[in-house]
Amino acid sequence: MGYTVELEDHHLRCRSEAAARAAVEVVAADPWIHPYHLQVSAVCRTSPPNDRDWCLEIEHFQGDHWHDDDAQRVWLALAPFIADEATIEFQGEDSTRWRIRWHG
């Protein structure tokens, strides 16, 4: 039985510009993640750019058929690049909602 997950919101602030760009590379290099399940880009939310305002912008998210192990692998792979208190929120097909928050 399948389970559909929709991306609700994301605030994936990165530790720096270098971290944001490295996270994009991690996603792009993983054949399971990219391009079908997740595509991200590095963006800065301020002008002029400030190193602490870089984040990952989710360009594509396909949440169908992610098993817990797959999802854990993706979010843990991004952990070294994501700033404390960054979050991503989901909603399942049964309207269950949950959030992942990075810390430490």
Beta strands, then each sheet from edge to edge (+ up, - down):
strand 1: 5-13
strand 2: 38-44
strand 3: 54-61
strand 4: 87-92
strand 5: 97-101
sheet 1: 2+ 3- 1+ 4- 5+
end
